[in-house]
Amino acid sequence: MITVLVPRGVTPGRREQVDEGEGHHLRVRRARVGEVVALRDGAGLVGTGRLALSGREWLVDVDTAERHARPAELRLAVGAGDRDRFAWVVEKAAELGATAVSPLETERTGGVAHRVRETHLTRLRRQALEATKQCGAAWAIDVDAPASLAQFATRVHPGHIWLADAEGLPPPPVLNGEAVTVVIGPEGGLSTAERATLLAAGYRPTALGPHTLRFDTAALAAAAAVTAARLRGTHG
């Protein structure tokens, strides 16, 4: 079944216009008038509808619309010196159940020309919505504005707060509904001072693998570890 992104706030019985990007997707998929499609809005909607056409504009008649609660928070704070690899992290982390990704400006990314910047947020957030459509999640992953590691360390994050560190303890095998935040350093790692800042803020060194991982690999390893532990907590 084709999945279509729709505006927030849709309700059964309404006819909604499909935006240009979604319309192009429907033409590529050779969608048909009257075809049943899945609906998502990135803010909890799980629904179905039927396609209609007005001239060349695609519309959708909403049949069902349920609202799913936001899942337990899983935030990946990533020292991202490469915006393309960070975009890949956003897409794959969404598939693995992360709820937010925060690009961090660190000592080793601050002068990198192709680091993540505020001007990239619109594209990254659209990619987050596209990932929601592809994997069927009810909620899109949030993409935060870049922040310095020092700023991020002062923010209060509930639940578990981990620092990805090959010399740390492994993640717990079982998690329930606790929120989790994981800080992942950039290529070359965090500086001694940055690491000390996070440890002073209560971050627990947590090993995600037996070897040194690139930031994108570490981010996905963290998301997979948390998701697997939550599934064990849910299903025993």
C-alpha positions, 0 to 999 in steps of 0.5 A: 500500500502506498503511504501518503503524507498529509497535513496535520489535523486531518479527520475522517470524512474530509478531503485533503489536498496532497502537496506537490512532492507527494503528488509527484510520488503518486505519479511515479508510483502510477497511483489510481483514482479510488486507490486505498492509501495509508496516511501519515502526518509525522505527528501520530496519525495512522490512517487510510484514505482514497485517492481522488484527482482534481485536474492534475492535483491529487487529493485524498478522501480520509476514511480513518484517522487514529492518533498514536501516543508519542513513543518513549524518547530516544535522542541521539546527540551527534558530533556531525562534521559531515552533513551527508552522513548526518542526513543518513543517520536521520533516515536510519535512526527514524527506522530504528525508533529514535525520536530526535537527533541533535547535531552537536558542534564540537572542537573537531567539527567547528571548523569543518566546511561541510558540517551541519548548519541551520540552513540544512534543517529544512531539508533534513526535516523533510528527509525525516518525514520521508523516512516516516513514510517509508518505515510506517512510523506514526511519529517523525523524528525531530531534527534539532538546530545545531548546538554546542556540546557545552550548551547541550550538556547543560540541558536536562534530559530525563531518564538514562544519559549515555556517552558513547565510549568504547571503554564504558559499560555495555547498554542494559539488556532490558529497558522499559519506558525510560527516556534515553539520550546518547551523546556520540562524538565526531570523527576523531572523538571528543576532546578531553575537556568535552568528555569531562564536561559530559561526565560532570553532567552525569553522562555514563560511558557506554560501549556500543561495540568492541572497536572504535566506531564512526559517528554514523555507525555509533548512532545507529548502534545506539538506536538499535541497542535501545530499541532491542532493550525496549522490546525485551522489556515489553515482551519479556 
